[in-house]
Amino acid sequence: MNFCQRTALSTSRHLRFKSTGIIGVTSQSVSLHTSSTKNTHLPWITPTRSFSGDSSCDATLKVRELIAAEDILIFSKTTCGFCARVKTAAMKLGVLERATIVELNVVPDGSDLQTSLMELTGQRTVPNVFVKGTHIGGCDDTMQSIDQGDFLKLLNA
């Protein structure tokens, strides 16, 4: 069993995912917290520590776990206008409270997470959106999915 397989097995025994809010990643659990940031109504992920070892393996493991666990997962950057557009669209659609947002320019290992996303999806840019484990794509793809009703169909399936 290689390091990634051992880490995946070990980590899967200790992680408990909860929807929305700030998620703190520890070696024992993933816990839900409420944002106390002024003027912020969006949930996002703030890992409290990084996994040790092979960072590319760990980042890929984190990304895969989040994709599998969350109804709506938006990998974003706080400085990105396209990301703001997707988050605003999710808010207008009334599904933002079901979304988990990972601000890659805020979290530790954000660059590694973004590299893992590129390896998994072929997309390096943000936003990078998933619904119920299905990759939707970036801003244009997500807006098209919302406009055509596919986003809600997938979410409510």
mmCIF file of the C-alpha atoms, coordinates in Angstrom:
data_MODEL
# 
_entry.id   MODEL 
# 
loop_
_atom_site.group_PDB 
_atom_site.id 
_atom_site.type_symbol 
_atom_site.label_atom_id 
_atom_site.label_alt_id 
_atom_site.label_comp_id 
_atom_site.label_asym_id 
_atom_site.label_entity_id 
_atom_site.label_seq_id 
_atom_site.pdbx_PDB_ins_code 
_atom_site.Cartn_x 
_atom_site.Cartn_y 
_atom_site.Cartn_z 
_atom_site.occupancy 
_atom_site.B_iso_or_equiv 
_atom_site.pdbx_formal_charge 
_atom_site.auth_seq_id 
_atom_site.auth_comp_id 
_atom_site.auth_asym_id 
_atom_site.auth_atom_id 
_atom_site.pdbx_PDB_model_num 
ATOM 1   C CA . MET A 1 1   ? 0.000   0.000  0.000   1.00 0.00 ? 1   MET A CA 1 
ATOM 2   C CA . ASN A 1 2   ? 1.547   3.333  -1.049  1.00 0.00 ? 2   ASN A CA 1 
ATOM 3   C CA . PHE A 1 3   ? 1.520   6.570  0.936   1.00 0.00 ? 3   PHE A CA 1 
ATOM 4   C CA . CYS A 1 4   ? -1.556  7.976  -0.837  1.00 0.00 ? 4   CYS A CA 1 
ATOM 5   C CA . GLN A 1 5   ? -3.544  4.792  -0.243  1.00 0.00 ? 5   GLN A CA 1 
ATOM 6   C CA . ARG A 1 6   ? -2.545  4.700  3.444   1.00 0.00 ? 6   ARG A CA 1 
ATOM 7   C CA . THR A 1 7   ? -3.379  8.387  3.818   1.00 0.00 ? 7   THR A CA 1 
ATOM 8   C CA . ALA A 1 8   ? -6.738  7.940  2.098   1.00 0.00 ? 8   ALA A CA 1 
ATOM 9   C CA . LEU A 1 9   ? -7.606  4.984  4.322   1.00 0.00 ? 9   LEU A CA 1 
ATOM 10  C CA . SER A 1 10  ? -6.438  6.716  7.487   1.00 0.00 ? 10  SER A CA 1 
ATOM 11  C CA . THR A 1 11  ? -8.071  10.028 6.621   1.00 0.00 ? 11  THR A CA 1 
ATOM 12  C CA . SER A 1 12  ? -11.397 8.499  5.615   1.00 0.00 ? 12  SER A CA 1 
ATOM 13  C CA . ARG A 1 13  ? -11.702 7.046  9.114   1.00 0.00 ? 13  ARG A CA 1 
ATOM 14  C CA . HIS A 1 14  ? -11.329 10.464 10.730  1.00 0.00 ? 14  HIS A CA 1 
ATOM 15  C CA . LEU A 1 15  ? -13.124 12.947 8.479   1.00 0.00 ? 15  LEU A CA 1 
ATOM 16  C CA . ARG A 1 16  ? -16.734 13.916 9.090   1.00 0.00 ? 16  ARG A CA 1 
ATOM 17  C CA . PHE A 1 17  ? -18.037 16.394 6.536   1.00 0.00 ? 17  PHE A CA 1 
ATOM 18  C CA . LYS A 1 18  ? -20.848 18.810 7.260   1.00 0.00 ? 18  LYS A CA 1 
ATOM 19  C CA . SER A 1 19  ? -22.410 21.117 4.708   1.00 0.00 ? 19  SER A CA 1 
ATOM 20  C CA . THR A 1 20  ? -21.812 24.851 4.477   1.00 0.00 ? 20  THR A CA 1 
ATOM 21  C CA . GLY A 1 21  ? -19.837 27.131 6.703   1.00 0.00 ? 21  GLY A CA 1 
ATOM 22  C CA . ILE A 1 22  ? -16.152 27.355 7.387   1.00 0.00 ? 22  ILE A CA 1 
ATOM 23  C CA . ILE A 1 23  ? -14.681 23.904 7.590   1.00 0.00 ? 23  ILE A CA 1 
ATOM 24  C CA . GLY A 1 24  ? -11.591 23.431 9.707   1.00 0.00 ? 24  GLY A CA 1 
ATOM 25  C CA . VAL A 1 25  ? -9.572  20.391 8.686   1.00 0.00 ? 25  VAL A CA 1 
ATOM 26  C CA . THR A 1 26  ? -7.806  18.598 11.503  1.00 0.00 ? 26  THR A CA 1 
ATOM 27  C CA . SER A 1 27  ? -6.268  15.162 11.807  1.00 0.00 ? 27  SER A CA 1 
ATOM 28  C CA . GLN A 1 28  ? -9.332  13.951 13.711  1.00 0.00 ? 28  GLN A CA 1 
ATOM 29  C CA . SER A 1 29  ? -12.336 15.542 12.043  1.00 0.00 ? 29  SER A CA 1 
ATOM 30  C CA . VAL A 1 30  ? -13.716 18.221 9.832   1.00 0.00 ? 30  VAL A CA 1 
ATOM 31  C CA . SER A 1 31  ? -15.744 20.570 11.963  1.00 0.00 ? 31  SER A CA 1 
ATOM 32  C CA . LEU A 1 32  ? -18.303 23.195 11.033  1.00 0.00 ? 32  LEU A CA 1 
ATOM 33  C CA . HIS A 1 33  ? -17.881 26.767 12.195  1.00 0.00 ? 33  HIS A CA 1 
ATOM 34  C CA . THR A 1 34  ? -19.778 29.961 11.518  1.00 0.00 ? 34  THR A CA 1 
ATOM 35  C CA . SER A 1 35  ? -18.049 32.827 9.769   1.00 0.00 ? 35  SER A CA 1 
ATOM 36  C CA . SER A 1 36  ? -17.394 35.812 11.984  1.00 0.00 ? 36  SER A CA 1 
ATOM 37  C CA . THR A 1 37  ? -15.852 37.881 9.199   1.00 0.00 ? 37  THR A CA 1 
ATOM 38  C CA . LYS A 1 38  ? -17.566 41.253 8.931   1.00 0.00 ? 38  LYS A CA 1 
ATOM 39  C CA . ASN A 1 39  ? -19.747 41.735 5.827   1.00 0.00 ? 39  ASN A CA 1 
ATOM 40  C CA . THR A 1 40  ? -19.234 38.133 4.769   1.00 0.00 ? 40  THR A CA 1 
ATOM 41  C CA . HIS A 1 41  ? -22.270 35.966 4.188   1.00 0.00 ? 41  HIS A CA 1 
ATOM 42  C CA . LEU A 1 42  ? -20.536 33.369 2.053   1.00 0.00 ? 42  LEU A CA 1 
ATOM 43  C CA . PRO A 1 43  ? -19.244 30.109 3.480   1.00 0.00 ? 43  PRO A CA 1 
ATOM 44  C CA . TRP A 1 44  ? -15.689 29.102 2.672   1.00 0.00 ? 44  TRP A CA 1 
ATOM 45  C CA . ILE A 1 45  ? -13.154 26.560 3.771   1.00 0.00 ? 45  ILE A CA 1 
ATOM 46  C CA . THR A 1 46  ? -10.259 27.355 6.041   1.00 0.00 ? 46  THR A CA 1 
ATOM 47  C CA . PRO A 1 47  ? -8.165  24.280 6.836   1.00 0.00 ? 47  PRO A CA 1 
ATOM 48  C CA . THR A 1 48  ? -6.597  24.555 10.266  1.00 0.00 ? 48  THR A CA 1 
ATOM 49  C CA . ARG A 1 49  ? -3.669  22.408 9.267   1.00 0.00 ? 49  ARG A CA 1 
ATOM 50  C CA . SER A 1 50  ? -2.220  20.676 6.238   1.00 0.00 ? 50  SER A CA 1 
ATOM 51  C CA . PHE A 1 51  ? -1.711  16.938 5.954   1.00 0.00 ? 51  PHE A CA 1 
ATOM 52  C CA . SER A 1 52  ? 1.939   15.950 6.128   1.00 0.00 ? 52  SER A CA 1 
ATOM 53  C CA . GLY A 1 53  ? 3.776   14.041 3.443   1.00 0.00 ? 53  GLY A CA 1 
ATOM 54  C CA . ASP A 1 54  ? 3.464   14.232 -0.326  1.00 0.00 ? 54  ASP A CA 1 
ATOM 55  C CA . SER A 1 55  ? 1.616   17.518 -0.877  1.00 0.00 ? 55  SER A CA 1 
ATOM 56  C CA . SER A 1 56  ? 0.356   16.612 -4.359  1.00 0.00 ? 56  SER A CA 1 
ATOM 57  C CA . CYS A 1 57  ? -1.103  13.370 -3.003  1.00 0.00 ? 57  CYS A CA 1 
ATOM 58  C CA . ASP A 1 58  ? -2.619  15.172 -0.025  1.00 0.00 ? 58  ASP A CA 1 
ATOM 59  C CA . ALA A 1 59  ? -4.095  17.947 -2.155  1.00 0.00 ? 59  ALA A CA 1 
ATOM 60  C CA . THR A 1 60  ? -5.641  15.432 -4.543  1.00 0.00 ? 60  THR A CA 1 
ATOM 61  C CA . LEU A 1 61  ? -7.059  13.510 -1.590  1.00 0.00 ? 61  LEU A CA 1 
ATOM 62  C CA . LYS A 1 62  ? -8.553  16.695 -0.102  1.00 0.00 ? 62  LYS A CA 1 
ATOM 63  C CA . VAL A 1 63  ? -10.090 17.698 -3.439  1.00 0.00 ? 63  VAL A CA 1 
ATOM 64  C CA . ARG A 1 64  ? -11.589 14.246 -4.030  1.00 0.00 ? 64  ARG A CA 1 
ATOM 65  C CA . GLU A 1 65  ? -13.047 14.121 -0.506  1.00 0.00 ? 65  GLU A CA 1 
ATOM 66  C CA . LEU A 1 66  ? -14.625 17.541 -0.863  1.00 0.00 ? 66  LEU A CA 1 
ATOM 67  C CA . ILE A 1 67  ? -16.077 16.724 -4.283  1.00 0.00 ? 67  ILE A CA 1 
ATOM 68  C CA . ALA A 1 68  ? -17.637 13.546 -2.900  1.00 0.00 ? 68  ALA A CA 1 
ATOM 69  C CA . ALA A 1 69  ? -18.957 15.157 0.277   1.00 0.00 ? 69  ALA A CA 1 
ATOM 70  C CA . GLU A 1 70  ? -20.506 18.449 -0.813  1.00 0.00 ? 70  GLU A CA 1 
ATOM 71  C CA . ASP A 1 71  ? -23.770 19.167 -2.667  1.00 0.00 ? 71  ASP A CA 1 
ATOM 72  C CA . ILE A 1 72  ? -22.294 22.285 -4.276  1.00 0.00 ? 72  ILE A CA 1 
ATOM 73  C CA . LEU A 1 73  ? -18.558 22.898 -4.235  1.00 0.00 ? 73  LEU A CA 1 
ATOM 74  C CA . ILE A 1 74  ? -17.051 26.078 -5.638  1.00 0.00 ? 74  ILE A CA 1 
ATOM 75  C CA . PHE A 1 75  ? -13.287 26.461 -5.828  1.00 0.00 ? 75  PHE A CA 1 
ATOM 76  C CA . SER A 1 76  ? -12.793 30.212 -6.003  1.00 0.00 ? 76  SER A CA 1 
ATOM 77  C CA . LYS A 1 77  ? -10.502 33.148 -5.303  1.00 0.00 ? 77  LYS A CA 1 
ATOM 78  C CA . THR A 1 78  ? -11.604 36.211 -3.374  1.00 0.00 ? 78  THR A CA 1 
ATOM 79  C CA . THR A 1 79  ? -10.125 38.510 -6.037  1.00 0.00 ? 79  THR A CA 1 
ATOM 80  C CA . CYS A 1 80  ? -11.842 36.870 -9.031  1.00 0.00 ? 80  CYS A CA 1 
ATOM 81  C CA . GLY A 1 81  ? -14.771 38.635 -10.692 1.00 0.00 ? 81  GLY A CA 1 
ATOM 82  C CA . PHE A 1 82  ? -15.899 35.439 -12.441 1.00 0.00 ? 82  PHE A CA 1 
ATOM 83  C CA . CYS A 1 83  ? -16.002 33.699 -9.053  1.00 0.00 ? 83  CYS A CA 1 
ATOM 84  C CA . ALA A 1 84  ? -18.091 36.532 -7.619  1.00 0.00 ? 84  ALA A CA 1 
ATOM 85  C CA . ARG A 1 85  ? -20.481 36.158 -10.553 1.00 0.00 ? 85  ARG A CA 1 
ATOM 86  C CA . VAL A 1 86  ? -20.975 32.428 -9.858  1.00 0.00 ? 86  VAL A CA 1 
ATOM 87  C CA . LYS A 1 87  ? -21.433 32.987 -6.104  1.00 0.00 ? 87  LYS A CA 1 
ATOM 88  C CA . THR A 1 88  ? -23.958 35.756 -6.793  1.00 0.00 ? 88  THR A CA 1 
ATOM 89  C CA . ALA A 1 89  ? -25.838 33.491 -9.220  1.00 0.00 ? 89  ALA A CA 1 
ATOM 90  C CA . ALA A 1 90  ? -25.950 30.738 -6.574  1.00 0.00 ? 90  ALA A CA 1 
ATOM 91  C CA . MET A 1 91  ? -27.289 33.262 -4.067  1.00 0.00 ? 91  MET A CA 1 
ATOM 92  C CA . LYS A 1 92  ? -29.999 34.458 -6.488  1.00 0.00 ? 92  LYS A CA 1 
ATOM 93  C CA . LEU A 1 93  ? -30.891 30.836 -7.248  1.00 0.00 ? 93  LEU A CA 1 
ATOM 94  C CA . GLY A 1 94  ? -31.364 30.279 -3.510  1.00 0.00 ? 94  GLY A CA 1 
ATOM 95  C CA . VAL A 1 95  ? -28.776 27.520 -3.214  1.00 0.00 ? 95  VAL A CA 1 
ATOM 96  C CA . LEU A 1 96  ? -25.803 29.364 -1.737  1.00 0.00 ? 96  LEU A CA 1 
ATOM 97  C CA . GLU A 1 97  ? -26.562 27.980 1.726   1.00 0.00 ? 97  GLU A CA 1 
ATOM 98  C CA . ARG A 1 98  ? -25.958 24.490 0.293   1.00 0.00 ? 98  ARG A CA 1 
ATOM 99  C CA . ALA A 1 99  ? -22.613 25.513 -1.207  1.00 0.00 ? 99  ALA A CA 1 
ATOM 100 C CA . THR A 1 100 ? -19.151 25.067 0.190   1.00 0.00 ? 100 THR A CA 1 
ATOM 101 C CA . ILE A 1 101 ? -16.688 27.584 -1.180  1.00 0.00 ? 101 ILE A CA 1 
ATOM 102 C CA . VAL A 1 102 ? -12.944 27.019 -1.087  1.00 0.00 ? 102 VAL A CA 1 
ATOM 103 C CA . GLU A 1 103 ? -11.084 30.305 -1.521  1.00 0.00 ? 103 GLU A CA 1 
ATOM 104 C CA . LEU A 1 104 ? -7.820  29.060 -3.004  1.00 0.00 ? 104 LEU A CA 1 
ATOM 105 C CA . ASN A 1 105 ? -5.972  32.321 -2.347  1.00 0.00 ? 105 ASN A CA 1 
ATOM 106 C CA . VAL A 1 106 ? -6.853  32.111 1.361   1.00 0.00 ? 106 VAL A CA 1 
ATOM 107 C CA . VAL A 1 107 ? -6.411  28.460 2.338   1.00 0.00 ? 107 VAL A CA 1 
ATOM 108 C CA . PRO A 1 108 ? -3.031  26.883 3.003   1.00 0.00 ? 108 PRO A CA 1 
ATOM 109 C CA . ASP A 1 109 ? -1.967  24.711 0.073   1.00 0.00 ? 109 ASP A CA 1 
ATOM 110 C CA . GLY A 1 110 ? -4.366  26.579 -2.235  1.00 0.00 ? 110 GLY A CA 1 
ATOM 111 C CA . SER A 1 111 ? -1.860  26.354 -5.065  1.00 0.00 ? 111 SER A CA 1 
ATOM 112 C CA . ASP A 1 112 ? -1.537  22.577 -4.563  1.00 0.00 ? 112 ASP A CA 1 
ATOM 113 C CA . LEU A 1 113 ? -5.328  22.235 -4.500  1.00 0.00 ? 113 LEU A CA 1 
ATOM 114 C CA . GLN A 1 114 ? -5.570  24.208 -7.742  1.00 0.00 ? 114 GLN A CA 1 
ATOM 115 C CA . THR A 1 115 ? -2.927  21.996 -9.370  1.00 0.00 ? 115 THR A CA 1 
ATOM 116 C CA . SER A 1 116 ? -4.853  18.895 -8.267  1.00 0.00 ? 116 SER A CA 1 
ATOM 117 C CA . LEU A 1 117 ? -8.035  20.363 -9.734  1.00 0.00 ? 117 LEU A CA 1 
ATOM 118 C CA . MET A 1 118 ? -6.249  20.880 -13.041 1.00 0.00 ? 118 MET A CA 1 
ATOM 119 C CA . GLU A 1 119 ? -5.075  17.267 -13.009 1.00 0.00 ? 119 GLU A CA 1 
ATOM 120 C CA . LEU A 1 120 ? -8.578  15.983 -12.169 1.00 0.00 ? 120 LEU A CA 1 
ATOM 121 C CA . THR A 1 121 ? -10.636 18.238 -14.452 1.00 0.00 ? 121 THR A CA 1 
ATOM 122 C CA . GLY A 1 122 ? -8.277  19.702 -17.034 1.00 0.00 ? 122 GLY A CA 1 
ATOM 123 C CA . GLN A 1 123 ? -9.276  23.159 -15.775 1.00 0.00 ? 123 GLN A CA 1 
ATOM 124 C CA . ARG A 1 124 ? -6.788  25.345 -13.914 1.00 0.00 ? 124 ARG A CA 1 
ATOM 125 C CA . THR A 1 125 ? -8.896  28.509 -13.770 1.00 0.00 ? 125 THR A CA 1 
ATOM 126 C CA . VAL A 1 126 ? -11.437 29.511 -11.147 1.00 0.00 ? 126 VAL A CA 1 
ATOM 127 C CA . PRO A 1 127 ? -14.236 29.262 -10.455 1.00 0.00 ? 127 PRO A CA 1 
ATOM 128 C CA . ASN A 1 128 ? -14.232 25.499 -10.667 1.00 0.00 ? 128 ASN A CA 1 
ATOM 129 C CA . VAL A 1 129 ? -17.706 24.222 -9.786  1.00 0.00 ? 129 VAL A CA 1 
ATOM 130 C CA . PHE A 1 130 ? -19.041 20.792 -8.823  1.00 0.00 ? 130 PHE A CA 1 
ATOM 131 C CA . VAL A 1 131 ? -22.626 19.734 -8.096  1.00 0.00 ? 131 VAL A CA 1 
ATOM 132 C CA . LYS A 1 132 ? -23.233 16.407 -6.350  1.00 0.00 ? 132 LYS A CA 1 
ATOM 133 C CA . GLY A 1 133 ? -19.802 15.195 -7.444  1.00 0.00 ? 133 GLY A CA 1 
ATOM 134 C CA . THR A 1 134 ? -20.271 16.216 -11.096 1.00 0.00 ? 134 THR A CA 1 
ATOM 135 C CA . HIS A 1 135 ? -17.854 18.728 -12.587 1.00 0.00 ? 135 HIS A CA 1 
ATOM 136 C CA . ILE A 1 136 ? -19.801 21.661 -14.060 1.00 0.00 ? 136 ILE A CA 1 
ATOM 137 C CA . GLY A 1 137 ? -16.830 23.795 -15.112 1.00 0.00 ? 137 GLY A CA 1 
ATOM 138 C CA . GLY A 1 138 ? -15.988 27.468 -14.881 1.00 0.00 ? 138 GLY A CA 1 
ATOM 139 C CA . CYS A 1 139 ? -18.072 30.620 -14.896 1.00 0.00 ? 139 CYS A CA 1 
ATOM 140 C CA . ASP A 1 140 ? -19.502 30.343 -18.424 1.00 0.00 ? 140 ASP A CA 1 
ATOM 141 C CA . ASP A 1 141 ? -20.326 26.640 -18.050 1.00 0.00 ? 141 ASP A CA 1 
ATOM 142 C CA . THR A 1 142 ? -21.933 27.212 -14.651 1.00 0.00 ? 142 THR A CA 1 
ATOM 143 C CA . MET A 1 143 ? -24.013 30.158 -15.856 1.00 0.00 ? 143 MET A CA 1 
ATOM 144 C CA . GLN A 1 144 ? -25.157 28.121 -18.866 1.00 0.00 ? 144 GLN A CA 1 
ATOM 145 C CA . SER A 1 145 ? -26.035 25.187 -16.590 1.00 0.00 ? 145 SER A CA 1 
ATOM 146 C CA . ILE A 1 146 ? -28.082 27.509 -14.369 1.00 0.00 ? 146 ILE A CA 1 
ATOM 147 C CA . ASP A 1 147 ? -29.808 29.187 -17.331 1.00 0.00 ? 147 ASP A CA 1 
ATOM 148 C CA . GLN A 1 148 ? -30.745 25.839 -18.899 1.00 0.00 ? 148 GLN A CA 1 
ATOM 149 C CA . GLY A 1 149 ? -32.021 24.410 -15.604 1.00 0.00 ? 149 GLY A CA 1 
ATOM 150 C CA . ASP A 1 150 ? -29.417 21.639 -15.538 1.00 0.00 ? 150 ASP A CA 1 
ATOM 151 C CA . PHE A 1 151 ? -27.783 22.952 -12.355 1.00 0.00 ? 151 PHE A CA 1 
ATOM 152 C CA . LEU A 1 152 ? -30.959 22.595 -10.264 1.00 0.00 ? 152 LEU A CA 1 
ATOM 153 C CA . LYS A 1 153 ? -31.891 19.271 -11.878 1.00 0.00 ? 153 LYS A CA 1 
ATOM 154 C CA . LEU A 1 154 ? -28.520 17.838 -10.907 1.00 0.00 ? 154 LEU A CA 1 
ATOM 155 C CA . LEU A 1 155 ? -28.664 19.352 -7.425  1.00 0.00 ? 155 LEU A CA 1 
ATOM 156 C CA . ASN A 1 156 ? -32.159 18.018 -6.734  1.00 0.00 ? 156 ASN A CA 1 
ATOM 157 C CA . ALA A 1 157 ? -31.596 14.579 -8.291  1.00 0.00 ? 157 ALA A CA 1 
# 
